């Protein structure tokens, strides 16, 4: 599972994590802000929880760290409104949301 735009990790940890089945593999929270990722990493710990820095606009398809095919589900509660050109994103980055 992936939570794009996780910010400080509270929604990832307090909303998503408790709702996942016991046998899920890994929940990854990703955010563009290194400070948010650091805060989330230091604040929330769980054996199946990781946080990583990731720029949704610039890093898609450019990094082996977050390949869309690795995740069964991708959530985004608080970041899509920051993407300026949704038409470009949906047309060019289709591999991430199809």
N, C-alpha and C positions, 0 to 999 in steps of 0.2 A: 504494500500500500504506500502511496505517496501523497503527501499534503504539500502542495505548491503554495508558497507565500505564507509559511507557517508563523512568521514573525517571532514573538518570544516563546512560542511552543505551547502556550496554555491551551489553545483549542485542540491542537494535535494530541496533547496528553490527557486533557480533562474531558474532551468530547469524543474524539475518534477512538482513542485507545480502549476505553471501557466498552465500546460497542463492537469491537472486533471479536470474532470467534477465538476460542482458546488456542486453536491450532494454527493461527495465522503465522506467516514467516517473519516479516520485518515491516515496521512502520517507519518511513523516512519523512522527516520534516525538512523542507528546503526553503531557503529564503535568500534574497539578494544581499541582505545586510549581514556582514560578518559579525557585527555587534549582537544582532538578534540571535544568530546561530550560536555564538559563544554563550549568551545568556541562557538559551534553551538547553544547551549541552550541560551547563553547570547547574541548572535548576532542576531539570527533569531527568531521572535515570530509570531505565527499565532494560532488561536484557534484550528485548526485541524493538528497541527504539533508538534511532540515530537521527542526528541533525547535520545538514550540510549546506554550504553556500552554493547557490545556483541562480543564475540570471535567466529567467524564463524567456526573455526576448533574444538575448545574444548567445546563450549556451546550448539551446536545443539543437541536437544533432552534432554538436561540436565536442561533446564530452562523453567518454565511456562511463563516467560516474553515474549518470542518470539517463539511461536509455528507456524509452517508453515501453518497449516490449517486455521489460523486466517486471513491470508492475501490473497486478491484476486490476487494481482500481487506482484512479488518480482523483484527488479532491483538491478544490481550490475555493476557499471561502472568502478570502480577502485580498486577492491580488489581480484578478483579471481586469478590474477597472483602471489599473495603472498602465495597461497596454494601450498605446495610442492608436494603432491602426489594426483593429480587429479583423478587417477583411484580409489584410496581408497575412496576419498570423494564421487565420483559418485556411487560407489558400496555400501558403508556402510551407507552413509547419504542420501539415495534415497528419504526418506520421505520429505526432504527439497526442492527437485527440481523436483519432479515428477508432 
